[in-house]
Amino acid sequence: MTSPLRWGVIGTGRIAHTFASDIQLIDEGVIVAVGSRSSESANAFANEFNIPHPYSSYEELLTNPDVDVVYVGTPHPMHHDNALLALEHGKPVLVEKAFTMTASEARDLVRVAREKKLFMMEAMWTRFLPHVVAIRELIANGELGEIVTVEADHGQWFEEDPASRLFAPELGGGALLDLGVYPISFASMILGEPSRVTALVDLAFTGVDGQSSMLFGYESGAHAVLTCTTRARSATRASITGVKARIEIDGDFYAPTSFTLIKRSGDETRFEFADEGRGLHHEAVEVARCIHEGLLESPAMPLDETVSIMETIEKVLGFL
């Protein structure tokens, strides 16, 4: 067995807590350092997860030779600079989604990672969940036939608090970057880059995008119908419809869950999965696999697709 990857975590917010909690479920990785903008936050995080090296400076974390790979879990506007700093220190990096604020920032990070021959991946953890892996296999094996429609929604209710990161423009607030990235990435995984994008986008009370309904068209003739909102808790389900069968994914489609394969004849097959934690540990396993095999990106979440997803998000925001 290869040695576990030694992680350094940049950021101590909610998603970083989930990542740190889930990584304790695997043997392929261990967190050895955490960096925050304050020593108080870094120390509290380190104490909670028994991390030996807390830092009040990202630079200090990145100069630690015991750190093999870096997880960037800061708010969206900081992703580019934080990931760039890690790359400049020669560290492979896993960047929380949404990857960056803009497609231009995404392209810049990809360029630097490739120039330095360092592994980098968007932390779209949904890609590596057991039910999603099984769905990809069914599609690859032709069980659905030609794909006609993909549908997915992600709506959560958030209190209208102007101090909340979800509604703060300066912190990358808005439904699309936090919630819409899941259905958009899901459609990308199945159908690739859309050739046509149209959308209805309404603003939240602070001026960030609050609700979007999106319709994507593809060269194959397939459609994707996607929604996201910060105004209400939606069903958070997804479906993939092909000419031979369809897959209906239970809510929350983006987290560990189950699905049903329904043939054109009406025959149904149920797929159930047992999983621990929230599911973020699966992406950490993928990072370890790729780095140990000498890969510079994950075949399941390639960098060019990450850039394409950011370009699609920008096109949707263009309907504001």
Contacts in CASP RR format, 6 or more apart in sequence:
PFRMAT RR
TARGET T0000
AUTHOR 0000-0000-0000
METHOD contacts of the structure
MODEL  1
MTSPLRWGVIGTGRIAHTFASDIQLIDEGVIVAVGSRSSESANAFANEFN
IPHPYSSYEELLTNPDVDVVYVGTPHPMHHDNALLALEHGKPVLVEKAFT
MTASEARDLVRVAREKKLFMMEAMWTRFLPHVVAIRELIANGELGEIVTV
EADHGQWFEEDPASRLFAPELGGGALLDLGVYPISFASMILGEPSRVTAL
VDLAFTGVDGQSSMLFGYESGAHAVLTCTTRARSATRASITGVKARIEID
GDFYAPTSFTLIKRSGDETRFEFADEGRGLHHEAVEVARCIHEGLLESPA
MPLDETVSIMETIEKVLGFL
1 27 0 8 1.000
2 288 0 8 1.000
2 292 0 8 1.000
4 27 0 8 1.000
4 28 0 8 1.000
4 29 0 8 1.000
4 30 0 8 1.000
4 288 0 8 1.000
5 28 0 8 1.000
5 29 0 8 1.000
5 30 0 8 1.000
5 68 0 8 1.000
5 69 0 8 1.000
5 284 0 8 1.000
5 287 0 8 1.000
5 288 0 8 1.000
5 291 0 8 1.000
6 29 0 8 1.000
6 30 0 8 1.000
6 31 0 8 1.000
6 32 0 8 1.000
6 66 0 8 1.000
6 67 0 8 1.000
6 68 0 8 1.000
6 69 0 8 1.000
7 23 0 8 1.000
7 29 0 8 1.000
7 30 0 8 1.000
7 31 0 8 1.000
7 32 0 8 1.000
7 33 0 8 1.000
7 67 0 8 1.000
7 68 0 8 1.000
7 69 0 8 1.000
7 70 0 8 1.000
7 71 0 8 1.000
7 284 0 8 1.000
8 31 0 8 1.000
8 32 0 8 1.000
8 33 0 8 1.000
8 34 0 8 1.000
8 35 0 8 1.000
8 61 0 8 1.000
8 64 0 8 1.000
8 67 0 8 1.000
8 69 0 8 1.000
8 70 0 8 1.000
8 71 0 8 1.000
9 16 0 8 1.000
9 19 0 8 1.000
9 20 0 8 1.000
9 31 0 8 1.000
9 33 0 8 1.000
9 34 0 8 1.000
9 35 0 8 1.000
9 45 0 8 1.000
9 51 0 8 1.000
9 70 0 8 1.000
9 71 0 8 1.000
9 73 0 8 1.000
10 34 0 8 1.000
10 35 0 8 1.000
10 58 0 8 1.000
10 61 0 8 1.000
10 70 0 8 1.000
10 71 0 8 1.000
10 72 0 8 1.000
10 73 0 8 1.000
10 74 0 8 1.000
10 82 0 8 1.000
10 86 0 8 1.000
11 34 0 8 1.000
11 35 0 8 1.000
11 36 0 8 1.000
11 45 0 8 1.000
11 72 0 8 1.000
11 73 0 8 1.000
11 74 0 8 1.000
12 34 0 8 1.000
12 35 0 8 1.000
12 36 0 8 1.000
12 41 0 8 1.000
12 42 0 8 1.000
12 44 0 8 1.000
12 45 0 8 1.000
13 73 0 8 1.000
15 73 0 8 1.000
15 96 0 8 1.000
16 34 0 8 1.000
16 45 0 8 1.000
16 71 0 8 1.000
16 73 0 8 1.000
17 45 0 8 1.000
17 48 0 8 1.000
18 278 0 8 1.000
18 280 0 8 1.000
19 71 0 8 1.000
19 73 0 8 1.000
19 123 0 8 1.000
19 280 0 8 1.000
19 284 0 8 1.000
20 31 0 8 1.000
20 34 0 8 1.000
20 45 0 8 1.000
20 48 0 8 1.000
20 49 0 8 1.000
20 51 0 8 1.000
21 49 0 8 1.000
21 277 0 8 1.000
21 278 0 8 1.000
22 277 0 8 1.000
22 278 0 8 1.000
22 279 0 8 1.000
22 280 0 8 1.000
22 281 0 8 1.000
22 284 0 8 1.000
23 29 0 8 1.000
23 30 0 8 1.000
23 31 0 8 1.000
23 280 0 8 1.000
23 281 0 8 1.000
23 284 0 8 1.000
24 49 0 8 1.000
25 276 0 8 1.000
25 277 0 8 1.000
25 281 0 8 1.000
26 281 0 8 1.000
26 284 0 8 1.000
26 285 0 8 1.000
28 284 0 8 1.000
28 285 0 8 1.000
28 288 0 8 1.000
28 289 0 8 1.000
29 284 0 8 1.000
29 288 0 8 1.000
31 49 0 8 1.000
31 51 0 8 1.000
32 51 0 8 1.000
32 52 0 8 1.000
32 53 0 8 1.000
32 64 0 8 1.000
32 66 0 8 1.000
32 67 0 8 1.000
33 51 0 8 1.000
33 52 0 8 1.000
33 53 0 8 1.000
33 54 0 8 1.000
33 55 0 8 1.000
33 61 0 8 1.000
33 64 0 8 1.000
33 66 0 8 1.000
33 67 0 8 1.000
34 42 0 8 1.000
34 45 0 8 1.000
34 46 0 8 1.000
34 49 0 8 1.000
34 51 0 8 1.000
34 53 0 8 1.000
34 54 0 8 1.000
34 55 0 8 1.000
34 61 0 8 1.000
35 42 0 8 1.000
35 45 0 8 1.000
35 54 0 8 1.000
35 55 0 8 1.000
35 56 0 8 1.000
35 57 0 8 1.000
35 58 0 8 1.000
35 60 0 8 1.000
35 61 0 8 1.000
36 42 0 8 1.000
36 45 0 8 1.000
36 54 0 8 1.000
36 55 0 8 1.000
36 56 0 8 1.000
37 56 0 8 1.000
38 56 0 8 1.000
39 54 0 8 1.000
39 56 0 8 1.000
42 54 0 8 1.000
42 55 0 8 1.000
42 56 0 8 1.000
43 54 0 8 1.000
45 51 0 8 1.000
45 54 0 8 1.000
46 52 0 8 1.000
46 53 0 8 1.000
46 54 0 8 1.000
53 61 0 8 1.000
53 64 0 8 1.000
53 66 0 8 1.000
55 61 0 8 1.000
55 64 0 8 1.000
58 82 0 8 1.000
58 85 0 8 1.000
59 85 0 8 1.000
61 67 0 8 1.000
61 70 0 8 1.000
62 70 0 8 1.000
62 85 0 8 1.000
62 86 0 8 1.000
62 89 0 8 1.000
62 91 0 8 1.000
63 89 0 8 1.000
67 91 0 8 1.000
68 91 0 8 1.000
68 92 0 8 1.000
68 291 0 8 1.000
69 91 0 8 1.000
69 92 0 8 1.000
69 93 0 8 1.000
69 94 0 8 1.000
69 119 0 8 1.000
69 287 0 8 1.000
69 291 0 8 1.000
70 83 0 8 1.000
70 86 0 8 1.000
70 91 0 8 1.000
70 92 0 8 1.000
70 93 0 8 1.000
70 94 0 8 1.000
71 93 0 8 1.000
71 94 0 8 1.000
71 96 0 8 1.000
71 123 0 8 1.000
72 78 0 8 1.000
72 79 0 8 1.000
72 82 0 8 1.000
72 83 0 8 1.000
72 86 0 8 1.000
72 93 0 8 1.000
72 94 0 8 1.000
72 95 0 8 1.000
72 96 0 8 1.000
73 79 0 8 1.000
73 82 0 8 1.000
73 95 0 8 1.000
73 96 0 8 1.000
73 123 0 8 1.000
74 82 0 8 1.000
74 96 0 8 1.000
75 165 0 8 1.000
75 171 0 8 1.000
75 172 0 8 1.000
76 98 0 8 1.000
76 100 0 8 1.000
76 101 0 8 1.000
76 171 0 8 1.000
76 172 0 8 1.000
76 173 0 8 1.000
76 177 0 8 1.000
77 101 0 8 1.000
77 170 0 8 1.000
77 171 0 8 1.000
77 172 0 8 1.000
79 95 0 8 1.000
79 96 0 8 1.000
79 98 0 8 1.000
79 99 0 8 1.000
79 100 0 8 1.000
79 101 0 8 1.000
79 105 0 8 1.000
80 100 0 8 1.000
80 101 0 8 1.000
80 105 0 8 1.000
80 108 0 8 1.000
80 109 0 8 1.000
83 93 0 8 1.000
83 95 0 8 1.000
83 109 0 8 1.000
83 120 0 8 1.000
84 108 0 8 1.000
84 109 0 8 1.000
84 112 0 8 1.000
86 93 0 8 1.000
87 93 0 8 1.000
87 109 0 8 1.000
87 112 0 8 1.000
87 113 0 8 1.000
87 116 0 8 1.000
87 118 0 8 1.000
87 120 0 8 1.000
88 112 0 8 1.000
90 116 0 8 1.000
90 118 0 8 1.000
91 118 0 8 1.000
92 118 0 8 1.000
92 119 0 8 1.000
92 120 0 8 1.000
92 287 0 8 1.000
92 291 0 8 1.000
93 113 0 8 1.000
93 118 0 8 1.000
93 119 0 8 1.000
93 120 0 8 1.000
93 121 0 8 1.000
94 120 0 8 1.000
94 121 0 8 1.000
94 122 0 8 1.000
94 123 0 8 1.000
94 283 0 8 1.000
94 284 0 8 1.000
94 287 0 8 1.000
95 109 0 8 1.000
95 120 0 8 1.000
95 121 0 8 1.000
95 122 0 8 1.000
95 123 0 8 1.000
96 123 0 8 1.000
97 122 0 8 1.000
97 123 0 8 1.000
97 124 0 8 1.000
97 181 0 8 1.000
97 185 0 8 1.000
98 176 0 8 1.000
98 177 0 8 1.000
98 178 0 8 1.000
98 181 0 8 1.000
98 310 0 8 1.000
98 313 0 8 1.000
99 106 0 8 1.000
99 109 0 8 1.000
99 122 0 8 1.000
99 306 0 8 1.000
99 309 0 8 1.000
99 310 0 8 1.000
100 106 0 8 1.000
100 109 0 8 1.000
100 310 0 8 1.000
101 172 0 8 1.000
101 177 0 8 1.000
102 310 0 8 1.000
102 314 0 8 1.000
103 307 0 8 1.000
103 310 0 8 1.000
103 311 0 8 1.000
103 313 0 8 1.000
103 314 0 8 1.000
105 310 0 8 1.000
106 306 0 8 1.000
106 307 0 8 1.000
106 310 0 8 1.000
107 307 0 8 1.000
109 120 0 8 1.000
110 120 0 8 1.000
110 303 0 8 1.000
110 304 0 8 1.000
110 306 0 8 1.000
110 307 0 8 1.000
113 119 0 8 1.000
113 120 0 8 1.000
113 296 0 8 1.000
113 303 0 8 1.000
114 296 0 8 1.000
114 303 0 8 1.000
117 296 0 8 1.000
118 296 0 8 1.000
119 287 0 8 1.000
119 290 0 8 1.000
119 291 0 8 1.000
119 294 0 8 1.000
119 295 0 8 1.000
119 296 0 8 1.000
119 297 0 8 1.000
120 296 0 8 1.000
120 297 0 8 1.000
120 303 0 8 1.000
121 283 0 8 1.000
121 286 0 8 1.000
121 287 0 8 1.000
121 290 0 8 1.000
121 297 0 8 1.000
121 298 0 8 1.000
121 301 0 8 1.000
121 303 0 8 1.000
122 301 0 8 1.000
122 303 0 8 1.000
122 306 0 8 1.000
122 309 0 8 1.000
123 280 0 8 1.000
123 283 0 8 1.000
124 181 0 8 1.000
124 185 0 8 1.000
124 283 0 8 1.000
124 301 0 8 1.000
124 306 0 8 1.000
125 279 0 8 1.000
125 280 0 8 1.000
125 282 0 8 1.000
125 283 0 8 1.000
126 132 0 8 1.000
126 182 0 8 1.000
126 185 0 8 1.000
126 186 0 8 1.000
126 253 0 8 1.000
126 254 0 8 1.000
126 255 0 8 1.000
127 185 0 8 1.000
127 189 0 8 1.000
127 283 0 8 1.000
127 300 0 8 1.000
127 301 0 8 1.000
128 282 0 8 1.000
128 283 0 8 1.000
128 285 0 8 1.000
128 286 0 8 1.000
128 300 0 8 1.000
129 255 0 8 1.000
129 256 0 8 1.000
129 257 0 8 1.000
129 273 0 8 1.000
129 275 0 8 1.000
129 279 0 8 1.000
129 282 0 8 1.000
130 256 0 8 1.000
130 273 0 8 1.000
130 275 0 8 1.000
130 282 0 8 1.000
131 249 0 8 1.000
131 256 0 8 1.000
131 257 0 8 1.000
131 258 0 8 1.000
131 259 0 8 1.000
131 271 0 8 1.000
131 273 0 8 1.000
132 189 0 8 1.000
134 259 0 8 1.000
134 271 0 8 1.000
134 273 0 8 1.000
135 240 0 8 1.000
135 247 0 8 1.000
135 249 0 8 1.000
135 259 0 8 1.000
136 189 0 8 1.000
136 300 0 8 1.000
138 144 0 8 1.000
138 247 0 8 1.000
138 261 0 8 1.000
139 147 0 8 1.000
139 190 0 8 1.000
139 240 0 8 1.000
142 244 0 8 1.000
143 244 0 8 1.000
143 245 0 8 1.000
143 261 0 8 1.000
144 240 0 8 1.000
144 241 0 8 1.000
144 242 0 8 1.000
144 243 0 8 1.000
144 244 0 8 1.000
144 245 0 8 1.000
144 246 0 8 1.000
144 247 0 8 1.000
145 242 0 8 1.000
145 243 0 8 1.000
145 244 0 8 1.000
145 245 0 8 1.000
146 220 0 8 1.000
146 222 0 8 1.000
146 242 0 8 1.000
146 243 0 8 1.000
147 190 0 8 1.000
147 191 0 8 1.000
147 220 0 8 1.000
147 222 0 8 1.000
147 240 0 8 1.000
147 241 0 8 1.000
147 242 0 8 1.000
148 222 0 8 1.000
148 223 0 8 1.000
148 241 0 8 1.000
148 242 0 8 1.000
148 243 0 8 1.000
149 222 0 8 1.000
149 223 0 8 1.000
149 224 0 8 1.000
149 225 0 8 1.000
149 239 0 8 1.000
149 240 0 8 1.000
149 241 0 8 1.000
149 242 0 8 1.000
150 186 0 8 1.000
150 187 0 8 1.000
150 190 0 8 1.000
150 191 0 8 1.000
150 222 0 8 1.000
150 223 0 8 1.000
150 224 0 8 1.000
150 225 0 8 1.000
150 226 0 8 1.000
150 238 0 8 1.000
150 239 0 8 1.000
150 240 0 8 1.000
150 241 0 8 1.000
151 224 0 8 1.000
151 225 0 8 1.000
151 226 0 8 1.000
151 238 0 8 1.000
151 239 0 8 1.000
151 241 0 8 1.000
152 182 0 8 1.000
152 183 0 8 1.000
152 186 0 8 1.000
152 187 0 8 1.000
152 224 0 8 1.000
152 226 0 8 1.000
152 227 0 8 1.000
152 237 0 8 1.000
152 238 0 8 1.000
152 239 0 8 1.000
152 253 0 8 1.000
153 183 0 8 1.000
153 226 0 8 1.000
153 227 0 8 1.000
153 228 0 8 1.000
153 234 0 8 1.000
153 235 0 8 1.000
153 236 0 8 1.000
153 237 0 8 1.000
153 238 0 8 1.000
154 179 0 8 1.000
154 180 0 8 1.000
154 182 0 8 1.000
154 183 0 8 1.000
154 227 0 8 1.000
154 228 0 8 1.000
154 234 0 8 1.000
154 236 0 8 1.000
154 254 0 8 1.000
155 175 0 8 1.000
155 179 0 8 1.000
155 227 0 8 1.000
155 228 0 8 1.000
155 229 0 8 1.000
155 230 0 8 1.000
155 231 0 8 1.000
155 232 0 8 1.000
155 233 0 8 1.000
155 234 0 8 1.000
155 236 0 8 1.000
156 179 0 8 1.000
156 229 0 8 1.000
156 230 0 8 1.000
156 232 0 8 1.000
156 233 0 8 1.000
156 234 0 8 1.000
157 230 0 8 1.000
157 231 0 8 1.000
157 232 0 8 1.000
157 233 0 8 1.000
158 164 0 8 1.000
158 166 0 8 1.000
158 167 0 8 1.000
158 230 0 8 1.000
160 167 0 8 1.000
160 204 0 8 1.000
160 205 0 8 1.000
161 167 0 8 1.000
162 168 0 8 1.000
162 205 0 8 1.000
162 206 0 8 1.000
165 171 0 8 1.000
165 172 0 8 1.000
165 173 0 8 1.000
166 173 0 8 1.000
166 174 0 8 1.000
166 178 0 8 1.000
166 230 0 8 1.000
167 173 0 8 1.000
167 174 0 8 1.000
167 204 0 8 1.000
167 205 0 8 1.000
167 206 0 8 1.000
167 208 0 8 1.000
167 230 0 8 1.000
168 206 0 8 1.000
168 208 0 8 1.000
169 206 0 8 1.000
169 207 0 8 1.000
169 208 0 8 1.000
172 208 0 8 1.000
173 208 0 8 1.000
174 204 0 8 1.000
174 208 0 8 1.000
174 209 0 8 1.000
174 210 0 8 1.000
174 230 0 8 1.000
175 204 0 8 1.000
175 208 0 8 1.000
175 209 0 8 1.000
175 210 0 8 1.000
175 211 0 8 1.000
175 212 0 8 1.000
175 228 0 8 1.000
175 229 0 8 1.000
175 230 0 8 1.000
176 184 0 8 1.000
176 201 0 8 1.000
176 209 0 8 1.000
176 212 0 8 1.000
176 228 0 8 1.000
176 313 0 8 1.000
176 316 0 8 1.000
176 317 0 8 1.000
177 313 0 8 1.000
178 230 0 8 1.000
179 228 0 8 1.000
179 229 0 8 1.000
179 230 0 8 1.000
180 212 0 8 1.000
180 226 0 8 1.000
180 228 0 8 1.000
180 313 0 8 1.000
181 309 0 8 1.000
181 313 0 8 1.000
182 228 0 8 1.000
182 253 0 8 1.000
182 254 0 8 1.000
183 214 0 8 1.000
183 226 0 8 1.000
183 227 0 8 1.000
183 228 0 8 1.000
183 238 0 8 1.000
184 214 0 8 1.000
184 226 0 8 1.000
184 309 0 8 1.000
184 312 0 8 1.000
184 313 0 8 1.000
184 316 0 8 1.000
185 309 0 8 1.000
186 238 0 8 1.000
186 253 0 8 1.000
186 254 0 8 1.000
187 194 0 8 1.000
187 216 0 8 1.000
187 224 0 8 1.000
187 226 0 8 1.000
188 305 0 8 1.000
188 308 0 8 1.000
188 309 0 8 1.000
188 312 0 8 1.000
190 224 0 8 1.000
190 240 0 8 1.000
191 216 0 8 1.000
191 218 0 8 1.000
191 220 0 8 1.000
191 222 0 8 1.000
191 224 0 8 1.000
192 218 0 8 1.000
192 305 0 8 1.000
192 308 0 8 1.000
193 308 0 8 1.000
193 311 0 8 1.000
193 312 0 8 1.000
194 216 0 8 1.000
194 217 0 8 1.000
194 218 0 8 1.000
194 224 0 8 1.000
194 312 0 8 1.000
195 217 0 8 1.000
195 218 0 8 1.000
195 219 0 8 1.000
196 216 0 8 1.000
196 217 0 8 1.000
196 218 0 8 1.000
197 214 0 8 1.000
197 215 0 8 1.000
197 216 0 8 1.000
197 217 0 8 1.000
197 312 0 8 1.000
197 315 0 8 1.000
197 316 0 8 1.000
198 214 0 8 1.000
198 215 0 8 1.000
198 319 0 8 1.000
199 212 0 8 1.000
199 213 0 8 1.000
199 214 0 8 1.000
199 215 0 8 1.000
199 315 0 8 1.000
199 316 0 8 1.000
199 318 0 8 1.000
199 319 0 8 1.000
200 212 0 8 1.000
200 213 0 8 1.000
200 319 0 8 1.000
201 209 0 8 1.000
201 210 0 8 1.000
201 211 0 8 1.000
201 212 0 8 1.000
201 316 0 8 1.000
201 317 0 8 1.000
201 318 0 8 1.000
201 319 0 8 1.000
201 320 0 8 1.000
202 209 0 8 1.000
202 210 0 8 1.000
202 211 0 8 1.000
202 212 0 8 1.000
203 209 0 8 1.000
203 210 0 8 1.000
203 320 0 8 1.000
204 210 0 8 1.000
204 211 0 8 1.000
204 230 0 8 1.000
204 231 0 8 1.000
209 317 0 8 1.000
209 320 0 8 1.000
210 229 0 8 1.000
210 230 0 8 1.000
210 231 0 8 1.000
211 227 0 8 1.000
211 228 0 8 1.000
211 229 0 8 1.000
211 230 0 8 1.000
211 231 0 8 1.000
212 226 0 8 1.000
212 227 0 8 1.000
212 228 0 8 1.000
212 229 0 8 1.000
212 316 0 8 1.000
212 319 0 8 1.000
213 226 0 8 1.000
213 227 0 8 1.000
214 224 0 8 1.000
214 225 0 8 1.000
214 226 0 8 1.000
214 227 0 8 1.000
214 316 0 8 1.000
215 223 0 8 1.000
215 224 0 8 1.000
215 225 0 8 1.000
215 226 0 8 1.000
216 223 0 8 1.000
216 224 0 8 1.000
216 226 0 8 1.000
216 312 0 8 1.000
217 223 0 8 1.000
217 224 0 8 1.000
218 224 0 8 1.000
227 234 0 8 1.000
235 251 0 8 1.000
236 251 0 8 1.000
236 252 0 8 1.000
236 253 0 8 1.000
236 254 0 8 1.000
237 248 0 8 1.000
237 249 0 8 1.000
237 250 0 8 1.000
237 251 0 8 1.000
237 253 0 8 1.000
238 249 0 8 1.000
238 251 0 8 1.000
238 253 0 8 1.000
238 254 0 8 1.000
239 246 0 8 1.000
239 247 0 8 1.000
239 248 0 8 1.000
239 249 0 8 1.000
240 246 0 8 1.000
240 247 0 8 1.000
240 249 0 8 1.000
243 264 0 8 1.000
244 263 0 8 1.000
244 264 0 8 1.000
245 261 0 8 1.000
245 262 0 8 1.000
245 263 0 8 1.000
245 264 0 8 1.000
246 261 0 8 1.000
246 262 0 8 1.000
247 259 0 8 1.000
247 260 0 8 1.000
247 261 0 8 1.000
247 262 0 8 1.000
248 259 0 8 1.000
248 260 0 8 1.000
248 262 0 8 1.000
249 257 0 8 1.000
249 258 0 8 1.000
249 259 0 8 1.000
250 257 0 8 1.000
250 258 0 8 1.000
250 259 0 8 1.000
251 257 0 8 1.000
255 278 0 8 1.000
255 279 0 8 1.000
256 273 0 8 1.000
256 275 0 8 1.000
256 277 0 8 1.000
256 278 0 8 1.000
256 279 0 8 1.000
257 273 0 8 1.000
258 270 0 8 1.000
258 271 0 8 1.000
258 272 0 8 1.000
258 273 0 8 1.000
259 271 0 8 1.000
260 268 0 8 1.000
260 269 0 8 1.000
260 270 0 8 1.000
260 271 0 8 1.000
261 268 0 8 1.000
261 269 0 8 1.000
261 271 0 8 1.000
262 268 0 8 1.000
286 298 0 8 1.000
286 300 0 8 1.000
286 301 0 8 1.000
287 298 0 8 1.000
289 295 0 8 1.000
290 296 0 8 1.000
290 297 0 8 1.000
290 298 0 8 1.000
297 303 0 8 1.000
END
